[in-house]
């Protein structure tokens, strides 16, 4: 278990700066997820924490100790990669034991550590198999087990579920979250999938172009995004953005819109069909999902709009519907995309 502090972390490669002064604090036992689009710097930041990359400037502190000059092998971090990185010629047991053997740990202690990790991850019956004889989920559990036996201060996960199919990703998300609850370990997890971030994290760090856009609990980011980038990235389907000019002056809530509002944000599940609604949506496609229906269309001058309807609907492509815009569910942003 450990705390982690990042103070003004900058990382540049030649003349290209990837990380622009990252400040972050991770509590002991916290599950923190870095999320953002490809190229935002989240994996680079994880590698800097692990010691696989050196920061250009700034401090990394683990349990209050500056570890900038400490090698990756001695930082007390264990990393789980997207590619599993298992030795194909070794058994599951040997893959999990290899790092401990290199440290010169006694055989009996290695057997105890590997056995405990195998029990925790339900790998006991697979210890003599080779990685090629395992499913993707089993391989990922072996990679996690290899990290557990080291008893690290920090667990670092770099998009560990990206190679799994959709159904397996769901079950592995639950397994990793359950593992965190049992180990009470400090974990930092990188993903580009905001659903993973929302369902797994105690705290989400949203990154864009090497900068932190917002840090907070999943529902805090969902309910009060600080700007249109976070609002559009967190949530699936993404938030709708409407120019303020689309809201008629006679709308009953128009006077409640803060001065300086340039864009209104409305999540698809908050849009309402209303006979006297102020906005007309031209429906393009309808996705019938059984328990819900997702309507895709446009409003105004071809502004994209999506809405979620409970249950099944008789609305089809080509229909038009009137939309109500409840003020309590609106998010207001200024011309720079910042929340008002």
Secondary structure, DSSP 4 states (H G I P E B T S, - for coil): ---EEEEEEEEEETTEEEEEEEEEEE-TT-EEEEE-STTSSHHHHHHHHHTSS--SEEEEEETTEE-TTS-GGGTTEEEE-TT----TTSBHHHHHHHHHHHTT--HHHHHHHHHHHHHHTT-GGGTTSBGGGS-HHHHHHHHHHHHHTTT-SEEEEESTTTTS-HHHHHHHHHHHHHHHHHHT-EEEEEES-HHHHHHH-SEEEEEETTEEEEEE-HHHHHHS-SBHHHHHHSSSSPPEEEEGGGS-TTSTTGGGSPTT--EEEE-GGG-EE-TT-SEEEEEEEEEE-SSEEEEEEEETTTEEEEEEEES-----TT-EEEEE--GGG-EEE-TTSBB-
